[in-house]
Amino acid sequence: MSEKLLEIEDLLGDDEDVLDESTEELYDLVIPPGVPASLIHEIVAEFELEPHNKVVNSSVEDGEYFGMKLIVLRGDRETVERANKYLFDVFDDRVGCFED
């Protein structure tokens, strides 16, 4: 029996979500590029956040702009803050092993 690899596309739809008036009290936790999909799935499950995508404009050194699709996890402020702390605690634990 083979295990299915989790992909970012499993979390996201095809298009950027448009916020309506009913989402005014929701906040987004922007996931930095390079975060493993398994960690994103873990955060979604643990904190019951809704995954969405957001396109932001970015540029390279010569000033050429391009749209970059980012993952955001949406929820109430308190939950998003707890998820953010958890995300950076995991980063600290993983990077901490290289300090010696």
Gaussian input, Z-matrix of N, CA and C with variables (Angstrom, degrees):
# hf/3-21g

backbone

0 1
 N
 C     1     B1
 C     2     B2     1     A1
 N     3     B3     2     A2     1     D1
 C     4     B4     3     A3     2     D2
 C     5     B5     4     A4     3     D3
 N     6     B6     5     A5     4     D4
 C     7     B7     6     A6     5     D5
 C     8     B8     7     A7     6     D6
 N     9     B9     8     A8     7     D7
 C    10    B10     9     A9     8     D8
 C    11    B11    10    A10     9     D9
 N    12    B12    11    A11    10    D10
 C    13    B13    12    A12    11    D11
 C    14    B14    13    A13    12    D12
 N    15    B15    14    A14    13    D13
 C    16    B16    15    A15    14    D14
 C    17    B17    16    A16    15    D15
 N    18    B18    17    A17    16    D16
 C    19    B19    18    A18    17    D17
 C    20    B20    19    A19    18    D18
 N    21    B21    20    A20    19    D19
 C    22    B22    21    A21    20    D20
 C    23    B23    22    A22    21    D21
 N    24    B24    23    A23    22    D22
 C    25    B25    24    A24    23    D23
 C    26    B26    25    A25    24    D24
 N    27    B27    26    A26    25    D25
 C    28    B28    27    A27    26    D26
 C    29    B29    28    A28    27    D27
 N    30    B30    29    A29    28    D28
 C    31    B31    30    A30    29    D29
 C    32    B32    31    A31    30    D30
 N    33    B33    32    A32    31    D31
 C    34    B34    33    A33    32    D32
 C    35    B35    34    A34    33    D33
 N    36    B36    35    A35    34    D34
 C    37    B37    36    A36    35    D35
 C    38    B38    37    A37    36    D36
 N    39    B39    38    A38    37    D37
 C    40    B40    39    A39    38    D38
 C    41    B41    40    A40    39    D39
 N    42    B42    41    A41    40    D40
 C    43    B43    42    A42    41    D41
 C    44    B44    43    A43    42    D42
 N    45    B45    44    A44    43    D43
 C    46    B46    45    A45    44    D44
 C    47    B47    46    A46    45    D45
 N    48    B48    47    A47    46    D46
 C    49    B49    48    A48    47    D47
 C    50    B50    49    A49    48    D48
 N    51    B51    50    A50    49    D49
 C    52    B52    51    A51    50    D50
 C    53    B53    52    A52    51    D51
 N    54    B54    53    A53    52    D52
 C    55    B55    54    A54    53    D53
 C    56    B56    55    A55    54    D54
 N    57    B57    56    A56    55    D55
 C    58    B58    57    A57    56    D56
 C    59    B59    58    A58    57    D57
 N    60    B60    59    A59    58    D58
 C    61    B61    60    A60    59    D59
 C    62    B62    61    A61    60    D60
 N    63    B63    62    A62    61    D61
 C    64    B64    63    A63    62    D62
 C    65    B65    64    A64    63    D63
 N    66    B66    65    A65    64    D64
 C    67    B67    66    A66    65    D65
 C    68    B68    67    A67    66    D66
 N    69    B69    68    A68    67    D67
 C    70    B70    69    A69    68    D68
 C    71    B71    70    A70    69    D69
 N    72    B72    71    A71    70    D70
 C    73    B73    72    A72    71    D71
 C    74    B74    73    A73    72    D72
 N    75    B75    74    A74    73    D73
 C    76    B76    75    A75    74    D74
 C    77    B77    76    A76    75    D75
 N    78    B78    77    A77    76    D76
 C    79    B79    78    A78    77    D77
 C    80    B80    79    A79    78    D78
 N    81    B81    80    A80    79    D79
 C    82    B82    81    A81    80    D80
 C    83    B83    82    A82    81    D81
 N    84    B84    83    A83    82    D82
 C    85    B85    84    A84    83    D83
 C    86    B86    85    A85    84    D84
 N    87    B87    86    A86    85    D85
 C    88    B88    87    A87    86    D86
 C    89    B89    88    A88    87    D87
 N    90    B90    89    A89    88    D88
 C    91    B91    90    A90    89    D89
 C    92    B92    91    A91    90    D90
 N    93    B93    92    A92    91    D91
 C    94    B94    93    A93    92    D92
 C    95    B95    94    A94    93    D93
 N    96    B96    95    A95    94    D94
 C    97    B97    96    A96    95    D95
 C    98    B98    97    A97    96    D96
 N    99    B99    98    A98    97    D97
 C   100   B100    99    A99    98    D98
 C   101   B101   100   A100    99    D99
 N   102   B102   101   A101   100   D100
 C   103   B103   102   A102   101   D101
 C   104   B104   103   A103   102   D102
 N   105   B105   104   A104   103   D103
 C   106   B106   105   A105   104   D104
 C   107   B107   106   A106   105   D105
 N   108   B108   107   A107   106   D106
 C   109   B109   108   A108   107   D107
 C   110   B110   109   A109   108   D108
 N   111   B111   110   A110   109   D109
 C   112   B112   111   A111   110   D110
 C   113   B113   112   A112   111   D111
 N   114   B114   113   A113   112   D112
 C   115   B115   114   A114   113   D113
 C   116   B116   115   A115   114   D114
 N   117   B117   116   A116   115   D115
 C   118   B118   117   A117   116   D116
 C   119   B119   118   A118   117   D117
 N   120   B120   119   A119   118   D118
 C   121   B121   120   A120   119   D119
 C   122   B122   121   A121   120   D120
 N   123   B123   122   A122   121   D121
 C   124   B124   123   A123   122   D122
 C   125   B125   124   A124   123   D123
 N   126   B126   125   A125   124   D124
 C   127   B127   126   A126   125   D125
 C   128   B128   127   A127   126   D126
 N   129   B129   128   A128   127   D127
 C   130   B130   129   A129   128   D128
 C   131   B131   130   A130   129   D129
 N   132   B132   131   A131   130   D130
 C   133   B133   132   A132   131   D131
 C   134   B134   133   A133   132   D132
 N   135   B135   134   A134   133   D133
 C   136   B136   135   A135   134   D134
 C   137   B137   136   A136   135   D135
 N   138   B138   137   A137   136   D136
 C   139   B139   138   A138   137   D137
 C   140   B140   139   A139   138   D138
 N   141   B141   140   A140   139   D139
 C   142   B142   141   A141   140   D140
 C   143   B143   142   A142   141   D141
 N   144   B144   143   A143   142   D142
 C   145   B145   144   A144   143   D143
 C   146   B146   145   A145   144   D144
 N   147   B147   146   A146   145   D145
 C   148   B148   147   A147   146   D146
 C   149   B149   148   A148   147   D147
 N   150   B150   149   A149   148   D148
 C   151   B151   150   A150   149   D149
 C   152   B152   151   A151   150   D150
 N   153   B153   152   A152   151   D151
 C   154   B154   153   A153   152   D152
 C   155   B155   154   A154   153   D153
 N   156   B156   155   A155   154   D154
 C   157   B157   156   A156   155   D155
 C   158   B158   157   A157   156   D156
 N   159   B159   158   A158   157   D157
 C   160   B160   159   A159   158   D158
 C   161   B161   160   A160   159   D159
 N   162   B162   161   A161   160   D160
 C   163   B163   162   A162   161   D161
 C   164   B164   163   A163   162   D162
 N   165   B165   164   A164   163   D163
 C   166   B166   165   A165   164   D164
 C   167   B167   166   A166   165   D165
 N   168   B168   167   A167   166   D166
 C   169   B169   168   A168   167   D167
 C   170   B170   169   A169   168   D168
 N   171   B171   170   A170   169   D169
 C   172   B172   171   A171   170   D170
 C   173   B173   172   A172   171   D171
 N   174   B174   173   A173   172   D172
 C   175   B175   174   A174   173   D173
 C   176   B176   175   A175   174   D174
 N   177   B177   176   A176   175   D175
 C   178   B178   177   A177   176   D176
 C   179   B179   178   A178   177   D177
 N   180   B180   179   A179   178   D178
 C   181   B181   180   A180   179   D179
 C   182   B182   181   A181   180   D180
 N   183   B183   182   A182   181   D181
 C   184   B184   183   A183   182   D182
 C   185   B185   184   A184   183   D183
 N   186   B186   185   A185   184   D184
 C   187   B187   186   A186   185   D185
 C   188   B188   187   A187   186   D186
 N   189   B189   188   A188   187   D187
 C   190   B190   189   A189   188   D188
 C   191   B191   190   A190   189   D189
 N   192   B192   191   A191   190   D190
 C   193   B193   192   A192   191   D191
 C   194   B194   193   A193   192   D192
 N   195   B195   194   A194   193   D193
 C   196   B196   195   A195   194   D194
 C   197   B197   196   A196   195   D195
 N   198   B198   197   A197   196   D196
 C   199   B199   198   A198   197   D197
 C   200   B200   199   A199   198   D198
 N   201   B201   200   A200   199   D199
 C   202   B202   201   A201   200   D200
 C   203   B203   202   A202   201   D201
 N   204   B204   203   A203   202   D202
 C   205   B205   204   A204   203   D203
 C   206   B206   205   A205   204   D204
 N   207   B207   206   A206   205   D205
 C   208   B208   207   A207   206   D206
 C   209   B209   208   A208   207   D207
 N   210   B210   209   A209   208   D208
 C   211   B211   210   A210   209   D209
 C   212   B212   211   A211   210   D210
 N   213   B213   212   A212   211   D211
 C   214   B214   213   A213   212   D212
 C   215   B215   214   A214   213   D213
 N   216   B216   215   A215   214   D214
 C   217   B217   216   A216   215   D215
 C   218   B218   217   A217   216   D216
 N   219   B219   218   A218   217   D217
 C   220   B220   219   A219   218   D218
 C   221   B221   220   A220   219   D219
 N   222   B222   221   A221   220   D220
 C   223   B223   222   A222   221   D221
 C   224   B224   223   A223   222   D222
 N   225   B225   224   A224   223   D223
 C   226   B226   225   A225   224   D224
 C   227   B227   226   A226   225   D225
 N   228   B228   227   A227   226   D226
 C   229   B229   228   A228   227   D227
 C   230   B230   229   A229   228   D228
 N   231   B231   230   A230   229   D229
 C   232   B232   231   A231   230   D230
 C   233   B233   232   A232   231   D231
 N   234   B234   233   A233   232   D232
 C   235   B235   234   A234   233   D233
 C   236   B236   235   A235   234   D234
 N   237   B237   236   A236   235   D235
 C   238   B238   237   A237   236   D236
 C   239   B239   238   A238   237   D237
 N   240   B240   239   A239   238   D238
 C   241   B241   240   A240   239   D239
 C   242   B242   241   A241   240   D240
 N   243   B243   242   A242   241   D241
 C   244   B244   243   A243   242   D242
 C   245   B245   244   A244   243   D243
 N   246   B246   245   A245   244   D244
 C   247   B247   246   A246   245   D245
 C   248   B248   247   A247   246   D246
 N   249   B249   248   A248   247   D247
 C   250   B250   249   A249   248   D248
 C   251   B251   250   A250   249   D249
 N   252   B252   251   A251   250   D250
 C   253   B253   252   A252   251   D251
 C   254   B254   253   A253   252   D252
 N   255   B255   254   A254   253   D253
 C   256   B256   255   A255   254   D254
 C   257   B257   256   A256   255   D255
 N   258   B258   257   A257   256   D256
 C   259   B259   258   A258   257   D257
 C   260   B260   259   A259   258   D258
 N   261   B261   260   A260   259   D259
 C   262   B262   261   A261   260   D260
 C   263   B263   262   A262   261   D261
 N   264   B264   263   A263   262   D262
 C   265   B265   264   A264   263   D263
 C   266   B266   265   A265   264   D264
 N   267   B267   266   A266   265   D265
 C   268   B268   267   A267   266   D266
 C   269   B269   268   A268   267   D267
 N   270   B270   269   A269   268   D268
 C   271   B271   270   A270   269   D269
 C   272   B272   271   A271   270   D270
 N   273   B273   272   A272   271   D271
 C   274   B274   273   A273   272   D272
 C   275   B275   274   A274   273   D273
 N   276   B276   275   A275   274   D274
 C   277   B277   276   A276   275   D275
 C   278   B278   277   A277   276   D276
 N   279   B279   278   A278   277   D277
 C   280   B280   279   A279   278   D278
 C   281   B281   280   A280   279   D279
 N   282   B282   281   A281   280   D280
 C   283   B283   282   A282   281   D281
 C   284   B284   283   A283   282   D282
 N   285   B285   284   A284   283   D283
 C   286   B286   285   A285   284   D284
 C   287   B287   286   A286   285   D285
 N   288   B288   287   A287   286   D286
 C   289   B289   288   A288   287   D287
 C   290   B290   289   A289   288   D288
 N   291   B291   290   A290   289   D289
 C   292   B292   291   A291   290   D290
 C   293   B293   292   A292   291   D291
 N   294   B294   293   A293   292   D292
 C   295   B295   294   A294   293   D293
 C   296   B296   295   A295   294   D294
 N   297   B297   296   A296   295   D295
 C   298   B298   297   A297   296   D296
 C   299   B299   298   A298   297   D297

   B1=1.4564
   B2=1.5222
   B3=1.3028
   B4=1.4631
   B5=1.5220
   B6=1.3212
   B7=1.4534
   B8=1.5197
   B9=1.3180
   B10=1.4569
   B11=1.5205
   B12=1.3189
   B13=1.4492
   B14=1.5173
   B15=1.3133
   B16=1.4497
   B17=1.5181
   B18=1.2941
   B19=1.4536
   B20=1.5243
   B21=1.3177
   B22=1.4536
   B23=1.5267
   B24=1.3025
   B25=1.4629
   B26=1.5248
   B27=1.3351
   B28=1.4574
   B29=1.5211
   B30=1.3250
   B31=1.4556
   B32=1.5195
   B33=1.3083
   B34=1.4601
   B35=1.5073
   B36=1.3200
   B37=1.4493
   B38=1.5192
   B39=1.3217
   B40=1.4557
   B41=1.5228
   B42=1.3131
   B43=1.4533
   B44=1.5162
   B45=1.3254
   B46=1.4618
   B47=1.5226
   B48=1.3195
   B49=1.4578
   B50=1.5155
   B51=1.2992
   B52=1.4515
   B53=1.5238
   B54=1.3334
   B55=1.4541
   B56=1.5226
   B57=1.3125
   B58=1.4503
   B59=1.5191
   B60=1.3057
   B61=1.4534
   B62=1.5200
   B63=1.3185
   B64=1.4630
   B65=1.5274
   B66=1.3284
   B67=1.4662
   B68=1.5218
   B69=1.3251
   B70=1.4588
   B71=1.5262
   B72=1.3148
   B73=1.4541
   B74=1.5267
   B75=1.3134
   B76=1.4535
   B77=1.5229
   B78=1.3148
   B79=1.4613
   B80=1.5179
   B81=1.3333
   B82=1.4582
   B83=1.5173
   B84=1.3202
   B85=1.4568
   B86=1.5224
   B87=1.3314
   B88=1.4632
   B89=1.5226
   B90=1.3187
   B91=1.4609
   B92=1.5228
   B93=1.3381
   B94=1.4647
   B95=1.5315
   B96=1.3233
   B97=1.4678
   B98=1.5294
   B99=1.3181
   B100=1.4563
   B101=1.5128
   B102=1.3271
   B103=1.4634
   B104=1.5293
   B105=1.3369
   B106=1.4708
   B107=1.5339
   B108=1.3253
   B109=1.4614
   B110=1.5239
   B111=1.3225
   B112=1.4640
   B113=1.5263
   B114=1.3324
   B115=1.4621
   B116=1.5273
   B117=1.3180
   B118=1.4671
   B119=1.5271
   B120=1.3313
   B121=1.4600
   B122=1.5262
   B123=1.3182
   B124=1.4668
   B125=1.5285
   B126=1.3244
   B127=1.4652
   B128=1.5305
   B129=1.3228
   B130=1.4677
   B131=1.5256
   B132=1.3238
   B133=1.4611
   B134=1.5278
   B135=1.3280
   B136=1.4638
   B137=1.5272
   B138=1.3387
   B139=1.4595
   B140=1.5291
   B141=1.3284
   B142=1.4646
   B143=1.5256
   B144=1.3353
   B145=1.4572
   B146=1.5233
   B147=1.3170
   B148=1.4592
   B149=1.5295
   B150=1.3406
   B151=1.4716
   B152=1.5282
   B153=1.3129
   B154=1.4634
   B155=1.5228
   B156=1.3245
   B157=1.4525
   B158=1.5150
   B159=1.3007
   B160=1.4610
   B161=1.5194
   B162=1.3085
   B163=1.4556
   B164=1.5232
   B165=1.3263
   B166=1.4609
   B167=1.5235
   B168=1.3187
   B169=1.4556
   B170=1.5170
   B171=1.3084
   B172=1.4523
   B173=1.5213
   B174=1.3199
   B175=1.4569
   B176=1.5205
   B177=1.3119
   B178=1.4574
   B179=1.5216
   B180=1.3155
   B181=1.4645
   B182=1.5173
   B183=1.3173
   B184=1.4625
   B185=1.5296
   B186=1.3418
   B187=1.4492
   B188=1.5117
   B189=1.3283
   B190=1.4578
   B191=1.5294
   B192=1.3343
   B193=1.4575
   B194=1.5229
   B195=1.3196
   B196=1.4571
   B197=1.5224
   B198=1.3226
   B199=1.4606
   B200=1.5218
   B201=1.3154
   B202=1.4550
   B203=1.5250
   B204=1.3231
   B205=1.4527
   B206=1.5220
   B207=1.3276
   B208=1.4604
   B209=1.5164
   B210=1.3063
   B211=1.4579
   B212=1.5190
   B213=1.3108
   B214=1.4532
   B215=1.5202
   B216=1.3236
   B217=1.4587
   B218=1.5148
   B219=1.3172
   B220=1.4589
   B221=1.5210
   B222=1.3478
   B223=1.4540
   B224=1.5081
   B225=1.3360
   B226=1.4589
   B227=1.5264
   B228=1.3151
   B229=1.4694
   B230=1.5297
   B231=1.3224
   B232=1.4571
   B233=1.5342
   B234=1.3178
   B235=1.4628
   B236=1.5259
   B237=1.3289
   B238=1.4676
   B239=1.5298
   B240=1.3241
   B241=1.4693
   B242=1.5321
   B243=1.3387
   B244=1.4691
   B245=1.5315
   B246=1.3241
   B247=1.4648
   B248=1.5276
   B249=1.3221
   B250=1.4606
   B251=1.5239
   B252=1.3232
   B253=1.4646
   B254=1.5283
   B255=1.3184
   B256=1.4667
   B257=1.5291
   B258=1.3214
   B259=1.4659
   B260=1.5242
   B261=1.3278
   B262=1.4547
   B263=1.5245
   B264=1.3329
   B265=1.4656
   B266=1.5257
   B267=1.3331
   B268=1.4692
   B269=1.5250
   B270=1.3398
   B271=1.4686
   B272=1.5227
   B273=1.3371
   B274=1.4674
   B275=1.5283
   B276=1.3253
   B277=1.4683
   B278=1.5270
   B279=1.3124
   B280=1.4741
   B281=1.5253
   B282=1.3147
   B283=1.4582
   B284=1.5335
   B285=1.3188
   B286=1.4582
   B287=1.5135
   B288=1.3004
   B289=1.4654
   B290=1.5347
   B291=1.3284
   B292=1.4679
   B293=1.5071
   B294=1.3370
   B295=1.4646
   B296=1.5198
   B297=1.3023
   B298=1.4761
   B299=1.4660
   A1=109.10
   A2=118.00
   A3=120.84
   A4=110.18
   A5=114.46
   A6=120.40
   A7=109.37
   A8=115.83
   A9=120.61
   A10=108.62
   A11=117.16
   A12=121.27
   A13=109.13
   A14=115.81
   A15=120.60
   A16=109.47
   A17=115.83
   A18=122.19
   A19=109.26
   A20=115.89
   A21=120.93
   A22=110.00
   A23=117.59
   A24=121.67
   A25=111.50
   A26=117.85
   A27=120.67
   A28=111.56
   A29=116.70
   A30=121.91
   A31=112.78
   A32=117.04
   A33=120.97
   A34=112.85
   A35=114.42
   A36=120.84
   A37=108.92
   A38=116.06
   A39=120.52
   A40=113.36
   A41=117.55
   A42=120.70
   A43=111.43
   A44=114.29
   A45=120.28
   A46=108.51
   A47=115.60
   A48=120.53
   A49=110.10
   A50=116.02
   A51=121.80
   A52=107.16
   A53=116.13
   A54=120.31
   A55=109.53
   A56=115.80
   A57=119.40
   A58=109.25
   A59=117.10
   A60=120.90
   A61=112.78
   A62=118.50
   A63=121.02
   A64=112.56
   A65=118.59
   A66=121.20
   A67=112.54
   A68=117.94
   A69=120.60
   A70=113.02
   A71=118.90
   A72=122.41
   A73=112.66
   A74=117.44
   A75=121.18
   A76=110.41
   A77=115.21
   A78=122.39
   A79=108.71
   A80=115.91
   A81=121.73
   A82=110.74
   A83=115.51
   A84=122.45
   A85=105.64
   A86=116.94
   A87=121.20
   A88=108.07
   A89=115.75
   A90=121.40
   A91=108.28
   A92=117.73
   A93=119.75
   A94=111.48
   A95=117.11
   A96=119.50
   A97=110.39
   A98=116.46
   A99=121.50
   A100=114.66
   A101=117.96
   A102=120.30
   A103=107.74
   A104=117.86
   A105=120.22
   A106=111.97
   A107=115.76
   A108=120.95
   A109=111.50
   A110=117.19
   A111=119.73
   A112=111.25
   A113=117.86
   A114=121.32
   A115=110.58
   A116=117.09
   A117=120.44
   A118=109.95
   A119=117.24
   A120=121.05
   A121=110.96
   A122=116.49
   A123=121.43
   A124=110.66
   A125=117.20
   A126=121.66
   A127=110.64
   A128=116.76
   A129=120.83
   A130=109.92
   A131=116.99
   A132=120.98
   A133=111.80
   A134=116.85
   A135=121.72
   A136=112.33
   A137=116.95
   A138=120.79
   A139=113.64
   A140=116.18
   A141=122.20
   A142=112.18
   A143=115.14
   A144=121.56
   A145=109.18
   A146=115.93
   A147=121.84
   A148=110.10
   A149=117.58
   A150=119.27
   A151=111.34
   A152=114.61
   A153=122.55
   A154=107.05
   A155=115.91
   A156=118.40
   A157=109.57
   A158=114.32
   A159=121.09
   A160=106.92
   A161=116.67
   A162=121.35
   A163=108.01
   A164=115.37
   A165=120.67
   A166=108.40
   A167=115.82
   A168=119.99
   A169=109.24
   A170=115.62
   A171=122.00
   A172=107.75
   A173=116.34
   A174=118.48
   A175=109.95
   A176=114.40
   A177=122.13
   A178=107.68
   A179=117.43
   A180=121.20
   A181=114.71
   A182=117.75
   A183=119.43
   A184=112.92
   A185=117.29
   A186=120.95
   A187=115.13
   A188=118.05
   A189=120.27
   A190=109.13
   A191=116.57
   A192=121.62
   A193=110.78
   A194=115.29
   A195=121.24
   A196=108.54
   A197=115.70
   A198=120.80
   A199=109.65
   A200=116.60
   A201=121.83
   A202=108.54
   A203=116.99
   A204=121.18
   A205=108.97
   A206=116.32
   A207=122.56
   A208=109.79
   A209=115.45
   A210=121.69
   A211=108.05
   A212=116.66
   A213=121.82
   A214=107.88
   A215=114.61
   A216=120.77
   A217=106.99
   A218=116.94
   A219=122.18
   A220=111.04
   A221=114.08
   A222=120.44
   A223=110.38
   A224=115.87
   A225=118.90
   A226=109.25
   A227=115.28
   A228=120.92
   A229=112.95
   A230=117.51
   A231=121.02
   A232=111.71
   A233=116.28
   A234=120.08
   A235=111.22
   A236=116.79
   A237=120.74
   A238=110.23
   A239=117.61
   A240=120.20
   A241=111.43
   A242=117.51
   A243=120.08
   A244=110.81
   A245=116.97
   A246=121.10
   A247=110.71
   A248=117.59
   A249=121.75
   A250=110.57
   A251=116.48
   A252=120.62
   A253=110.24
   A254=116.61
   A255=121.00
   A256=110.47
   A257=116.73
   A258=121.46
   A259=110.54
   A260=117.75
   A261=120.22
   A262=112.33
   A263=118.23
   A264=120.21
   A265=111.06
   A266=116.15
   A267=120.45
   A268=109.81
   A269=117.18
   A270=120.47
   A271=110.81
   A272=116.96
   A273=121.14
   A274=111.11
   A275=117.31
   A276=121.18
   A277=111.26
   A278=116.06
   A279=120.11
   A280=112.23
   A281=116.80
   A282=120.44
   A283=110.62
   A284=116.95
   A285=121.47
   A286=114.16
   A287=118.07
   A288=120.79
   A289=111.70
   A290=117.84
   A291=120.73
   A292=113.79
   A293=117.75
   A294=120.83
   A295=113.98
   A296=118.61
   A297=120.64
   A298=112.43
   D1=122.60
   D2=-178.60
   D3=-95.66
   D4=146.16
   D5=179.15
   D6=-88.99
   D7=144.02
   D8=177.28
   D9=-81.63
   D10=128.91
   D11=175.10
   D12=-75.84
   D13=135.04
   D14=179.05
   D15=-78.66
   D16=131.46
   D17=179.41
   D18=-117.95
   D19=156.34
   D20=177.74
   D21=-60.04
   D22=-36.55
   D23=-179.24
   D24=-62.04
   D25=-22.49
   D26=176.01
   D27=-65.16
   D28=-25.25
   D29=-178.53
   D30=-89.91
   D31=-31.55
   D32=-166.64
   D33=-111.39
   D34=154.94
   D35=170.12
   D36=-86.90
   D37=-172.78
   D38=-177.75
   D39=-81.47
   D40=-33.18
   D41=-173.33
   D42=-113.94
   D43=156.49
   D44=175.14
   D45=-66.06
   D46=135.94
   D47=179.58
   D48=-76.76
   D49=142.18
   D50=177.58
   D51=-100.54
   D52=127.17
   D53=179.28
   D54=-75.70
   D55=136.93
   D56=173.05
   D57=-111.55
   D58=-177.35
   D59=-175.17
   D60=-62.96
   D61=-27.10
   D62=-176.89
   D63=-73.14
   D64=-10.41
   D65=-178.73
   D66=-104.41
   D67=15.99
   D68=-177.02
   D69=-61.31
   D70=-31.44
   D71=-177.46
   D72=-90.24
   D73=8.47
   D74=-179.68
   D75=-99.15
   D76=151.33
   D77=-178.57
   D78=-123.73
   D79=155.13
   D80=179.81
   D81=-111.25
   D82=133.60
   D83=169.70
   D84=-100.65
   D85=111.47
   D86=-179.70
   D87=-80.38
   D88=125.35
   D89=179.75
   D90=-88.69
   D91=123.54
   D92=179.72
   D93=-63.32
   D94=144.17
   D95=176.25
   D96=-56.60
   D97=140.85
   D98=177.72
   D99=97.86
   D100=-5.96
   D101=177.49
   D102=-70.92
   D103=130.56
   D104=-178.53
   D105=-59.13
   D106=141.03
   D107=179.39
   D108=-58.73
   D109=-33.79
   D110=-179.88
   D111=-64.00
   D112=-36.70
   D113=177.65
   D114=-69.90
   D115=-37.99
   D116=177.31
   D117=-63.15
   D118=-45.28
   D119=177.55
   D120=-60.79
   D121=-40.14
   D122=178.78
   D123=-60.87
   D124=-45.18
   D125=-179.59
   D126=-66.14
   D127=-41.94
   D128=178.55
   D129=-59.46
   D130=-45.95
   D131=-178.23
   D132=-69.90
   D133=-44.49
   D134=-175.91
   D135=-66.22
   D136=-41.49
   D137=-173.19
   D138=-107.05
   D139=0.51
   D140=178.27
   D141=53.67
   D142=48.13
   D143=177.25
   D144=-94.93
   D145=154.90
   D146=179.17
   D147=-95.93
   D148=120.15
   D149=177.94
   D150=-77.57
   D151=138.71
   D152=177.13
   D153=-143.45
   D154=170.70
   D155=173.07
   D156=-119.67
   D157=156.68
   D158=-178.74
   D159=-142.27
   D160=133.89
   D161=177.88
   D162=-98.81
   D163=124.32
   D164=177.34
   D165=-118.66
   D166=149.53
   D167=177.37
   D168=-83.30
   D169=134.74
   D170=179.28
   D171=-134.99
   D172=170.45
   D173=179.27
   D174=-144.55
   D175=162.96
   D176=174.56
   D177=-105.28
   D178=179.54
   D179=-174.30
   D180=-54.06
   D181=-39.62
   D182=-175.59
   D183=-81.28
   D184=6.45
   D185=175.29
   D186=87.99
   D187=5.40
   D188=178.03
   D189=-74.82
   D190=124.24
   D191=-177.70
   D192=-93.18
   D193=147.73
   D194=176.14
   D195=-150.05
   D196=156.29
   D197=178.28
   D198=-85.93
   D199=131.41
   D200=179.58
   D201=-116.66
   D202=123.62
   D203=-179.32
   D204=-85.00
   D205=122.86
   D206=178.93
   D207=-116.19
   D208=154.20
   D209=175.38
   D210=-92.64
   D211=134.03
   D212=172.87
   D213=-126.19
   D214=144.56
   D215=176.11
   D216=-111.04
   D217=122.57
   D218=-170.46
   D219=-106.59
   D220=137.07
   D221=177.09
   D222=-172.92
   D223=-171.85
   D224=178.37
   D225=-71.57
   D226=163.00
   D227=-172.30
   D228=-58.06
   D229=-48.00
   D230=-177.22
   D231=-61.56
   D232=-43.47
   D233=-179.80
   D234=-66.46
   D235=-42.08
   D236=179.08
   D237=-63.56
   D238=-39.78
   D239=178.05
   D240=-65.30
   D241=-40.25
   D242=177.64
   D243=-65.95
   D244=-40.44
   D245=178.56
   D246=-65.40
   D247=-38.81
   D248=177.65
   D249=-62.40
   D250=-45.06
   D251=178.14
   D252=-61.53
   D253=-43.34
   D254=179.05
   D255=-60.94
   D256=-45.87
   D257=-179.53
   D258=-56.98
   D259=-47.38
   D260=-177.90
   D261=-74.98
   D262=-27.09
   D263=171.90
   D264=-64.09
   D265=-40.83
   D266=176.96
   D267=-63.54
   D268=-44.07
   D269=177.20
   D270=-58.66
   D271=-45.87
   D272=-179.86
   D273=-60.43
   D274=-42.69
   D275=179.37
   D276=-63.04
   D277=-43.09
   D278=-177.25
   D279=-71.10
   D280=-37.09
   D281=-179.60
   D282=-80.77
   D283=-27.71
   D284=-178.11
   D285=-58.65
   D286=-27.42
   D287=-179.46
   D288=-68.45
   D289=-15.74
   D290=179.95
   D291=-93.76
   D292=-0.65
   D293=-175.22
   D294=-74.30
   D295=-22.82
   D296=-177.00
   D297=-71.98

